[in-house]
Amino acid sequence: MLRYAQMQSTQQTETVMTSRRALLQGMALAPFASACSSGPRTSARNFTPSGLPLRRVIVSPDRVIRTIAGSRPFRPSGFRLEAESFGDKTVIHNYGHGGGGITLSGGTSYLAMELAEQSAHRRCAVLGAGAVGLAAARLLQDRGWIVTIYARDLPPNTTSNIAGGQWSPTSVYDDDKVTPQFTAQFEAAMRHAYRYFQNLAGPRYGVRWISNYSIANQPPTADNFNDRYADMYPELKNLSANQHPFAADYVRHYDTMLIEPAIYLPAMMQDFYAAGGEIVIREFKGQDDALSLSEPVLINCTGLGSRNIFPDDELMPIKGQLSFLLPQEEIDYMTVGNGGLYMFPREDGILLGGTFKRNDWTTTPDPEDTARIIAGHAEFFDAMDDPWSR
Ligand SMILES: Cc1cc2nc3c(=O)[nH]c(=O)nc-3n(C[C@H](O)[C@H](O)[C@H](O)COP(=O)(O)OP(=O)(O)OC[C@H]3O[C@@H](n4cnc5c(N)ncnc54)[C@H](O)[C@@H]3O)c2cc1C
């Protein structure tokens, strides 16, 4: 039954995606066709490598529809992914993903599931209902586990709902704080996560491939992250000035996935319920409270909340702030880097970021940051060459 429903939804997905792509590619071809007549004069620099037009984001304060802020759950030595025994109970920690928790959720949760499979039990509690908890819960269900989620907050009220959603396992650790063991775990998680989200591509989960333009004022360093993991960044290339429309000295292109939290998280909850899962709203006040659960295996996916449940002084927030502009259908690429700023085009608005404030526990937007993010993006997109709006 479920399989049939999933197949149907996949077919619908393909139809919708094909028609959207056909529409955008039609738009892309139109200027070439009209170049002979009176249409805008375009060149290859005005299109993504897939042939989609690179249009200007219209940035102005009166187009802002909301501004939000949240806390990335960061540990300088990287996320905590390990089993801990408490008498007859096993706790599998799966938290502290920093700025890459949406990205890595399917990967660290896969590894957490493998740790759980080493026990003789098939019944567990997942603590937390953000991207990490929901991925862990679904992966365990698919292995035949009976899963109950316990969480203080559900989507849309989790940090995972604040996330931008670029598939990018970055801002996850400090280079000088990680061990070789962590790096091996990180790379395994990254590879599982890369496959995990590819399986979910399409409107049902709000996951899609998209061109990224990385904007910089200096050339990439020799051992930069994208080059190191180039097999997970298709279409990775440095662009010369006649290959992009931006007023920037160094521009790189690659494709990543964009995961829209407002679509992905509810779909995961639906899947969890459909597979027989139960969700209990509950706040844990500390370790003893969590260990009082009846389940023999606990998967701890409480993000920043872990700090107060299973003591961990290393865990800290990195505050991030986003402003959303009215959606623009014609924008189908992302910009990152750009002096710490980034733009992701989502169904629920054009997302403009960026702030990274360590140890800032506040979750209210700072008006000065809002002004800087809007002004920085306005300057950048005003300087972009968009022949369709000349
Ligand atoms: C501005 C911003 C932009 C970001 N952009 C990206 C991005 O582009 N890509 C990316 O991969 N990541 C991004 N992130 C990071 C990402 O949001 C986090 O890493 C991720 O959401 C962490 O997921 P989580 O499930 O561990 O935590 P959460 O989403 O915080 O979920 C934690 C769950 O645990 C529950 N919980 C916590 N404490 C308790 C308690 N005491 N008792 C019971 N339940 C509890 C909560 O209620 C919740 O259900 C961004 C973050 C921010 C703030």
The ligand as an SDF file (V2000), in Angstrom:
LIG
                    3D

 53 58  0  0  0  0  0  0  0  0999 V2000
   20.2890   30.4380   10.6280 C   0  0  0  0  0  0  0  0  0  0  0  0
   20.6250   28.9700   10.4680 C   0  0  0  0  0  0  0  0  0  0  0  0
   20.8870   28.4690    9.2150 C   0  0  0  0  0  0  0  0  0  0  0  0
   21.2230   27.1230    9.0600 C   0  0  0  0  0  0  0  0  0  0  0  0
   21.4230   26.6440    7.7960 N   0  0  0  0  0  0  0  0  0  0  0  0
   21.7150   25.3380    7.6170 C   0  0  0  0  0  0  0  0  0  0  0  0
   21.8960   24.8200    6.3140 C   0  0  0  0  0  0  0  0  0  0  0  0
   21.7850   25.5420    5.3140 O   0  0  0  0  0  0  0  0  0  0  0  0
   22.2000   23.4990    6.1790 N   0  0  0  0  0  0  0  0  0  0  0  0
   22.3180   22.6760    7.2550 C   0  0  0  0  0  0  0  0  0  0  0  0
   22.6080   21.4910    7.0810 O   0  0  0  0  0  0  0  0  0  0  0  0
   22.1360   23.1450    8.5260 N   0  0  0  0  0  0  0  0  0  0  0  0
   21.8510   24.4450    8.7300 C   0  0  0  0  0  0  0  0  0  0  0  0
   21.6800   24.9380   10.0000 N   0  0  0  0  0  0  0  0  0  0  0  0
   21.9540   24.0660   11.1540 C   0  0  0  0  0  0  0  0  0  0  0  0
   20.7750   23.1990   11.5220 C   0  0  0  0  0  0  0  0  0  0  0  0
   19.6410   24.0030   11.7110 O   0  0  0  0  0  0  0  0  0  0  0  0
   21.0590   22.4000   12.8060 C   0  0  0  0  0  0  0  0  0  0  0  0
   22.3210   21.7970   12.7750 O   0  0  0  0  0  0  0  0  0  0  0  0
   19.9990   21.3270   12.9420 C   0  0  0  0  0  0  0  0  0  0  0  0
   18.7190   21.9090   12.9150 O   0  0  0  0  0  0  0  0  0  0  0  0
   20.1500   20.5280   14.2250 C   0  0  0  0  0  0  0  0  0  0  0  0
   19.1090   19.5820   14.2160 O   0  0  0  0  0  0  0  0  0  0  0  0
   18.7240   18.7760   15.5080 P   0  0  0  0  0  0  0  0  0  0  0  0
   17.6520   17.8410   15.1270 O   0  0  0  0  0  0  0  0  0  0  0  0
   19.9620   18.2200   16.1370 O   0  0  0  0  0  0  0  0  0  0  0  0
   18.2140   19.8820   16.5320 O   0  0  0  0  0  0  0  0  0  0  0  0
   16.8140   20.6440   16.6480 P   0  0  0  0  0  0  0  0  0  0  0  0
   16.2250   20.9460   15.3580 O   0  0  0  0  0  0  0  0  0  0  0  0
   17.0820   21.7590   17.6060 O   0  0  0  0  0  0  0  0  0  0  0  0
   15.8710   19.5940   17.3610 O   0  0  0  0  0  0  0  0  0  0  0  0
   16.0760   19.2520   18.7190 C   0  0  0  0  0  0  0  0  0  0  0  0
   14.8700   18.5040   19.2480 C   0  0  0  0  0  0  0  0  0  0  0  0
   15.1500   18.1280   20.6060 O   0  0  0  0  0  0  0  0  0  0  0  0
   14.1090   18.6130   21.4310 C   0  0  0  0  0  0  0  0  0  0  0  0
   14.6420   18.9160   22.7670 N   0  0  0  0  0  0  0  0  0  0  0  0
   15.6630   19.7410   23.0660 C   0  0  0  0  0  0  0  0  0  0  0  0
   15.8140   19.7830   24.4130 N   0  0  0  0  0  0  0  0  0  0  0  0
   14.8690   18.9610   24.9390 C   0  0  0  0  0  0  0  0  0  0  0  0
   14.5100   18.5720   26.2540 C   0  0  0  0  0  0  0  0  0  0  0  0
   15.1540   19.0510   27.3250 N   0  0  0  0  0  0  0  0  0  0  0  0
   13.4900   17.7060   26.4210 N   0  0  0  0  0  0  0  0  0  0  0  0
   12.8290   17.2160   25.3460 C   0  0  0  0  0  0  0  0  0  0  0  0
   13.1100   17.5420   24.0720 N   0  0  0  0  0  0  0  0  0  0  0  0
   14.1210   18.4050   23.8940 C   0  0  0  0  0  0  0  0  0  0  0  0
   13.5970   19.8480   20.7250 C   0  0  0  0  0  0  0  0  0  0  0  0
   12.3110   20.1860   21.1990 O   0  0  0  0  0  0  0  0  0  0  0  0
   13.5980   19.3530   19.2770 C   0  0  0  0  0  0  0  0  0  0  0  0
   12.4760   18.5550   19.0380 O   0  0  0  0  0  0  0  0  0  0  0  0
   21.3090   26.2730   10.1910 C   0  0  0  0  0  0  0  0  0  0  0  0
   21.0080   26.7710   11.4570 C   0  0  0  0  0  0  0  0  0  0  0  0
   20.6690   28.1060   11.6050 C   0  0  0  0  0  0  0  0  0  0  0  0
   20.3280   28.6230   12.9720 C   0  0  0  0  0  0  0  0  0  0  0  0
  1  2  1  0
  2  3  1  0
  2 52  2  0
  3  4  2  0
  4  5  1  0
  4 50  1  0
  5  6  2  0
  6  7  1  0
  6 13  1  0
  7  8  2  0
  7  9  1  0
  9 10  1  0
 10 11  2  0
 10 12  1  0
 12 13  2  0
 13 14  1  0
 14 15  1  0
 14 50  1  0
 15 16  1  0
 16 17  1  0
 16 18  1  0
 18 19  1  0
 18 20  1  0
 20 21  1  0
 20 22  1  0
 22 23  1  0
 23 24  1  0
 24 25  2  0
 24 26  1  0
 24 27  1  0
 27 28  1  0
 28 29  2  0
 28 30  1  0
 28 31  1  0
 31 32  1  0
 32 33  1  0
 33 34  1  0
 33 48  1  0
 34 35  1  0
 35 36  1  0
 35 46  1  0
 36 37  1  0
 36 45  1  0
 37 38  2  0
 38 39  1  0
 39 40  1  0
 39 45  2  0
 40 41  1  0
 40 42  2  0
 42 43  1  0
 43 44  2  0
 44 45  1  0
 46 47  1  0
 46 48  1  0
 48 49  1  0
 50 51  2  0
 51 52  1  0
 52 53  1  0
M  END
$$$$
